[in-house]
Structure formats: C-alpha cells, structure tokens
C-alpha cells in the first residue's frame, strides 16, 4: 500500500504542474502549483515512513530526500514568480 501511495503522490506533482499550465490565469496556475507542493509534502512523509519501517535504507532515503527538497525549492520559486507576475503593474 505504501508503494502505491508514494507513486500516486509522486506522479501527482508533475501532473498538477501540467494541468496548471493549461489554466487561463496566473492565479489558477499558482493554485495548481500549491497542490503540487502538497503532493511533494506527501512524498516527503511517505519517504520518511518507508525509512522508519526499514523499507528503504538511510542512504537511499538521503538521496531521494535531497532530490525531493530540490523539487520543492524549484516549485516554491515558481510559485513566487507566478504570483509576482500576476500582480497588476
């Protein structure tokens, strides 16, 4: 079950970004980016749980966690940029 939940949450990140790009406004796009960030938070939790349950070793967790933190940083920066661009001049 954990594998399924982890995969679902991980796939949800780019899926929400892709769906957001098709929206008509920056505000809508930002909303989908926030949903993607929420999915990244889920992945974060599932990776911790997998490590704690010893489904993955600490070294593997560290590698995956570093990649996930970079994705979260990039998403946060994109949210900031989209919100900035959405403000009226």
Residue pairs with C-beta under 8 A, 6 or more apart in sequence:
2 46
2 49
2 50
2 53
2 55
5 42
5 46
6 43
6 46
6 47
6 50
9 39
9 40
9 42
9 43
9 46
10 39
10 43
12 35
12 36
12 39
12 42
13 36
13 39
13 40
13 43
13 71
13 75
14 36
16 32
16 33
16 35
16 36
16 39
17 32
17 33
17 36
17 75
19 32
20 28
20 29
20 30
20 31
20 32
20 33
20 35
20 36
21 29
23 29
23 31
23 32
25 86
26 82
26 83
26 85
26 86
27 86
29 82
30 79
30 82
30 83
30 86
33 75
33 78
33 79
33 82
34 79
36 75
37 72
37 75
37 76
37 79
40 68
40 71
40 72
40 75
41 72
43 68
44 65
44 68
44 72
47 56
47 61
47 64
47 65
47 68
48 61
50 56
50 61
51 57
51 58
51 61
56 64
